[in-house]
Amino acid sequence: MLMESTQLTQFGGKRVLITGGLGMIGSSIAQALVPAGADVILVDAFLEKYGANRANLEGIADKPNCRVNVADIRDAAAMAELVKGQDYIFNLAGQVDHNSSLDDPLLDLDINYRAHVTLLEACLRNNRDVKIFHAGSRLQYGKVHYNPVDEHHPREPLTPYATNKNAAENYYRYCHNRFGLRTVMFRIANPYGPRCQIKHNKYGMVNYFIRKALDNEEITVFGDGSQIRDFIYIDDLVDAFLKVALNERTSGEVYNVGSGNGISFKTMAETIVRAVGSGTVKHIPWPENYVNVETGDYVSNIGKLRDHTGWTPSTPFEEGVRRTVEYYRDPAVRARYLPPAKP
């Protein structure tokens, strides 16, 4: 559940830069801030396999306080100009698939670490008053030693993706400790909901499974499906970003962001099939490229974020799935998120 409109009005007149702005998270933040009167610039490079989609701006694209800038966060000159005068930067651009990072670790390094240094250095040179967010991942922890996982859990990354996310987070912390830059670092569980890509299964697993079920296709679950994950609905995640943005206690801090509840893959898939009313679930052996980077069960300890801001997620998984299914149920809507048909 998003924060009340009386709280959102605090963003009125604020200048906000959102990188990766046409993906699920960035566009959902914009959907909250544009009606509240914030001056929002959405930066996106529109890289082919990622989640940028102009359909995500439906309802706000024509507003004068919502602008799209096609740029890459690896472009130092572009970032130096874009950060000027911003009050908040939600830095959501990134290479988002941990298995792809195994195939091309240098690309992941370039996008998930070097580009973040580029953006942070632009802030240090051109806007030291900004508050800037790093969207990290629960995968930064690697193999899970205990649940629920708190922010003090060891970080033992299993992929270049997780390694570079940790390195970037460290640079955000360095910029705060050394220069006083107001940085906030999130370690996000598994987000899902409207506006997520459904083209492939490399990320956004819940959304991809919903697509398969809506098309009355088979959903494949690895092993017996007993592995536990923490899934967070997009509105709850956006609410966390916005509450933290308004709270000065949060500068320099790292927070887990999740639902705080664990759900098995088997239950997740079966919940989707029930909500859609079609599709089937099939169990298959673990592929080698997945089992090698499997972290074990994961549930977020969200106590620190709750204690610092009062934030708490309010969307049960079944309700979040229902809302997401209704968003994609219309074939015309679903088609906006699918690759173009081959000629």
N, C-alpha and C positions, 0 to 999 in steps of 0.2 A: 504494500500500500504506500503510495507516494505521500510525502509530507503535505500538510494542509496548506491551502492557498495563502493563508495569512503568513506562513513561513516562507513560501515561495516568493512573496512580494519583496523579500529582502534582497532578491537578486535583480530587482527592477533597476535598470540603468547600469548594471554591472557589465563589464566587457569580458566575454568568455570565449576562449579558443578551445576547440575540441578536435584533436587529431584522431584519425581513424573515424571521422565524424559521421560517415554514412554507413557504418556498421551497426550492429544491434545495440550495443551499449551506448555508443556516441550519439546515435540518432534518438535513442530513448531519453537521454539527458536533454537533448535539444527540444524534444517534444514537451518536456516539463518547463524548460527555461524560457523558450520563445514566448509562450503566452503570458509568462510572468513579467515580461518586459526587459529581459536581458538582451544585450547586443551580442549575438552569437555568430561566430565564424566557424564553419565546419571545414576542416582540412582533410583531404583524402587523396591518395595517389591512384585509386581505382585499380589496384593490382588484380590481375585476372582471377586468381583462385580464392581470393579473400571475400569478405562479406559486404563490401560497399554496394549500396543499392539506392538509387534515387527514389524508389517507391517508399523508402523508410521516412521520407520527409513529407509524406502526404498530410495536408492540413496546415503545414507551416512553410512550405517551400516558397510561397508567394508573399510571405511577410517581409516587410522592409528591414526588420531586425534579425533576419536569418539569411546568411550568405554562405555560398560554397566556394572554396578556393582549392583548385586542383593543384596539389603540391605534395612533395615527398619529404618526410621528416629528415631524410638523409641530405637534403639540400640546405647547406648552411646559410646561403644568402637569403633564401626564402624564409627560413626560420628566424633569422635575425630581424627581418621586417615584421613578421607576423606576431612575434611575442610582444612587440612594443605596445604599451598602454593596457595590456590585458590584466584583469583582476584575478582571473582563474584560468588555469590550463588543465584540461582533462586529457592526459596523454594516453590515448587508447590505440594508437597505431602500432602494428606489430606483425611479425610472422607468428602464426597462432597454432601451428600443428607440431607437436613434439616429435612425431615420427618423421615428418619432412625434414626436421633439423638433423636427423641422422644421415639423410641422403645429401644434404647440402649445408654443412655446418658453417661455412663461410658466409652464405647468404643470411643465415640466422644471426651470426655474429654482427653482420653489417646492420641489420634492421633492429634487432633486439638489444644490442649494446651500443655500438658505435653511434647509431642515430640518436639514442637517448643522450649520450654525451654531447652531441651536436646541439640538441635542443636545450639542454641545461646550460651549456656555455653561452648560447644565445641569450638566455635569461640573465645570466651573470653579467653580461656585457650591456644588455639593453633594458632589463626590467627586473631589478632585484626585489621589487615589492610584490611580485606575483605569487600566488599560491598554486603549486603544481602537483598533480597526482601521477603516480606510477601505477599502472594496472598490471600487477604481478599475478602469479598463479600458485595454486596449492601444490603444483608439481615441483616448486622450488624445494620442498622438503625431501623429495625422493622417497626412499623406503621408510615407511611409517613404523615407528617404534611403539607408539601408544596412541590411544584415542580417548577423548577428542584431542586433536592436535592444537596446541597453543603456539604462540609466536616464539617461544623459547625452544621449540623442538629443533633438533639438529637439522641442518640443511645439507643433504647429501644427494645432489642432483644426479639423475640417471641419463640425461640427454643434453646435447648442446643447448636446446631450448631452455631447459631449466637452469643450466649453468649461466647462460647469458642473462636470463631474468634476474638471477641472483647478483650478477656483476652490475647490472643496471641499477638494481635497488641499492647496492653499496655506494654507487656514485651519487644517487639522490641523497643518501644519508651523509655522504662526504660534503656535498654542497650545503646541506643544512648546518652541519657541525662546523665547517670551516668558514662559511660566508654568511650564514644566517638565512639562506634561502628557505622559504616556507614550503618544504616538500612533505608529501604524505605518500606512504607506500602501502598498497593493498595487495594481499595474497588471496585471490578470488578462487572459490570452489568451482563448481560446474554450472555456469549460467545457462538459462533457457528462457524461451518466451517469444512473443511476437517480434518480428523484424530480424530474426536470425537467419543466416543462409541455410538453405536445405539442399544445396547442389551436390554435396558429398558428405561423407562421414568422418572427415579428418578433424572436425571440431563441431560443437553443437550437436552432440549425440542425441539428446532428447528430441530436438527439432527434426533431425534426420529420420529418426524412428517414427515420428508423427507423419512425416511425408510418406514413408513406406506404408504405414497403416492406412492412410487416406487413399492410397492407390491400391489398397487390398493386396499388398505384397508381403513377403516373408521378412520378419525382423530376426536377424541372427545375433545370438548372445554367446559370448565365449565361455567355454567350460560349463559348469553347472549354474552360472549366473549368481553365485553367492557373494561375489565381490561387492563391497559397500562403497557408495559414493554419497557426497553431499551436493544436492542440486539446489540452486538458488534462483528464484523467479526474478525476471528482469526488473519489475517495479520495486522489489525490495532492494536490489542492488543499486538502482538509481537513487533510491532514498538514502542509502548509506553514503554514496558520493556527496549528495547535497547536504546532508546533516554534518558530515565531516568538513565540508567546505566552509560552513558558517561557524564552526567551532574552533576558536584559536588554540585551544588546548591540544589540538591534534597535530600541529606542525611538528615535523621531525619524527613522527610516530609511524610504526608499521602495524597494520591490522589484518587479521583474518576476516574475510567476508564470506559467509555461507549461511545456510539455513540453521546450522547447528544440529541437524538430524541426519541420520544415515539411512539410505534406502538401497537395497540390493538391485543389481542390474536386472535380475529376473523380475522382481516386483515392479521396477520402473517400466520394463517392456510390457508386462501384463496390464499395468495401469493404463498405458497408452492404448493398447488394443481395446480395452473396455470402454475408454472414453470415446474412441473413434467409432467403434462398432464394426470394425473390419480389420483385416490383417491377421497374421499368425506369428507365433514365436517359435524359432528353431534354435537349438543349441548345437554349436560346432566347436571343434578343438581350438585351443588358443593358437593364433598365428605366431610364428617365432619373433617377428618384429614387434609384437605387442607384449608377449610374455617376458621378453628381455627388459622391458622398461615398466613392468607392472609394479606399482608402489605398495600394493596391499590395501586393505580397507582404509578409508579416509572419512573422517568427520571433523568439521571445523569447530574449534573452541572459539566462540564469538564473544566471550565475556569481556575482553578488554574494550572492544568497540562499544558494547552496550554500556559499560561503566563510564566511558569517557563522553558519550554523546546521548545516551538514552535510546539509541537505535535498537530496534529488534525486528526481525522479519515477521511478516504477518500472513504470508500466503502458503497454506499447506500444499504439498506436492500435487495432490489430486485436483485441487482448485486451479493451480497454475497450469497443469496439463489441460484442464477443461478450457481455460481461457485461450491457451495457445492453439488448441485444436479448432476452436471457433474462428480464430484469426485466419487460419490456413484452409478452412473447410471449403470456402468458395474457390472453385477451380481457377477463376480469373485472377484471384489474389495469389493463389499458389503459383501460378505461371510466372508471376513477376520475379519469383525467387529461384526459378529453374533456368538451366542453360538454354540458350536458343535452340530450337529444333534444327537438326542438320538438314541441309538441302538435299 
